[in-house]
């Protein structure tokens, strides 16, 4: 994986620049954010090495910035989706060096890069933020309920013909978890672990929106702590 390292290097250079110091002194936060957004490149969209590593992990054919899976004779494009976005990590920290370190921890873990079918919205990738503020444990709980035959908040993404076909390759939630190598997010009974509770309990129901909003920072901090190295 290459692009995340380049992002860190370029952003450190910006944060150490006279231009940044001057903007900071003038409290021009919007201008700083604009500069950061201009520097930052999304590895999920443009990291060739990331897709090579994901292809090797799953035994799938990489094509520049997507993978090819097959269900029967149908080819399905899969895109990478990191567990959380850089803007969430920036919001979590007031310190520039700290958010870059948290970003390094998250992006250096191949196991925190998920792959989902790529097609016109809504996709799993795009819908999971609006439904769950990118909490991956909540998404897995939603998928578990889908495999159990329930209508879920993410069902509009699952019902798209491309995603529906891809999900049909898995016999059940256990098979999905095993094939996709997501076992660290479940217990031995394949119940989804609650990351907000530091994986000391399982999710047993959908989390209300108000509680989701309050939980995000604790969830993110616990997630980062789990993968510190």
Beta strands, then each sheet from edge to edge (+ up, - down):
strand 1: 61-63
strand 2: 66-71
strand 3: 74-82
strand 4: 113-117
sheet 1: 1+ 2- 3+ 4-
end
